[in-house]
Amino acid sequence: MQLSERIKPLEKNVFADMDTAKTEAISQGKKIIDLSLGSSDLPTSIHIIKTIEKSLSNPENHGYLLHGGTAEFRKIVANWYEKRFGVFIDWQTEVIPLIGCQEGTAHFPLAILNEGDYALLLDPGYPSHAGGIYLAGGKIYSMPLLAENNFLPIFNDIPQQILTQAKMMVLSYPHNPTTATASLDFFTSAVEFCKINNIILVHDFPYVDIVFDENQPPSILQVDSKKEISIEFFTFSKSYNMGGFRIGFAIGNPQLITALKQIKSIVDFNQYKGILEGAITALTSSQECVSETVKIYQERRDFLVTELNKIGWNVSIPNATLYVWAKLPEKWQKDSIKFCVELVKNTGVALSPGAGFGNNGEGYVRFALVKPPDILKEAIEKIAFFLNS
């Protein structure tokens, strides 16, 4: 059977290999402690659930949801953004609902790239960013993220011959997997660089709330307030623990929003309206549930970092996201995939290999803070045994 050429770059999937290793460990009787996925173990708050429950009895919500039916959601999103970041948003032309950030960032390149156009991506970075480029027939230029540069790209290192063929740049801060954060000055330089080179600037912003200091992560639209070249993606998965509900949104340049809408109109009719109503409740109610979620992740972060340091695995304390990005012990620094496969097979502890996020992720692993401290302690004890055996 002859399949499409465009799916060939998607055939190699490190995380599928990890799933195979987890399945093998389970078959051998191992208890799996899965710290490899950024899927929260925390529940969606009850006031959000009640809104969604109430919507189930409304038969008007049982049909297809076309774009016009999302008006109230888009108004609330625009108001939320303006209050939070101080930038006016036209809810009619500058907001679009998404079935999660991943759906939006994966579909967006279809609206932007022609065959052979370049996209500038962070390396390491979130895998679906690359997947969307491949599906659109684009090429990828990887911008290395190195510890010595605080895991920020150096724009002046991008060759001019690449810039002449580049259509879009994708940033994402706070960053998955490195946990790095970026300043407003950095975003100012990014916007200026993209304007000079006629490049569309995409900012994936799922960790807008998951920060552990008093500094609010900046929005790209605070710099590009006229929304000349930029689009920004948000999700309810992290802040409100609504990952399974698949709800997010994009805000930005009206032409880019319209283009994404055209792609989505072929693919989906939006999700069930009750989910949008639940999201409205999330944005308009007390944000105490978000603060509590951040507090829990901070406690887990502090516990995990302390315990790892106790066993001699020295890691830095992240300022944001629900991850710890850890440089592997020297013995394993050239093969993070082998380390993670052997670890889960021998101990049942599953981590994400850095190589799964790009070439510059090699030598690292990512811990997800998705288990309580007692489970994290059990995992670290097993890791210590593995490292010493």
Secondary structure as UniProt FT lines:
FT   HELIX           5..10
FT   HELIX           14..27
FT   TURN            28..29
FT   STRAND          33..34
FT   HELIX           46..55
FT   TURN            56..57
FT   HELIX           59..61
FT   HELIX           67..70
FT   HELIX           71..85
FT   TURN            91..93
FT   STRAND          95..98
FT   HELIX           101..112
FT   TURN            115..116
FT   STRAND          118..123
FT   HELIX           127..135
FT   TURN            136..137
FT   STRAND          139..144
FT   HELIX           147..149
FT   TURN            150..151
FT   HELIX           155..157
FT   HELIX           160..163
FT   TURN            164..165
FT   STRAND          166..171
FT   TURN            176..178
FT   HELIX           184..196
FT   TURN            197..198
FT   STRAND          200..204
FT   TURN            206..207
FT   HELIX           220..222
FT   TURN            225..226
FT   STRAND          230..235
FT   TURN            237..239
FT   HELIX           243..245
FT   STRAND          248..252
FT   HELIX           254..267
FT   HELIX           273..284
FT   HELIX           288..310
FT   TURN            311..312
FT   STRAND          323..327
FT   HELIX           330..332
FT   TURN            333..334
FT   HELIX           336..347
FT   STRAND          349..350
FT   STRAND          352..353
FT   HELIX           354..357
FT   HELIX           359..361
FT   TURN            362..363
FT   STRAND          364..368
FT   HELIX           373..388
//
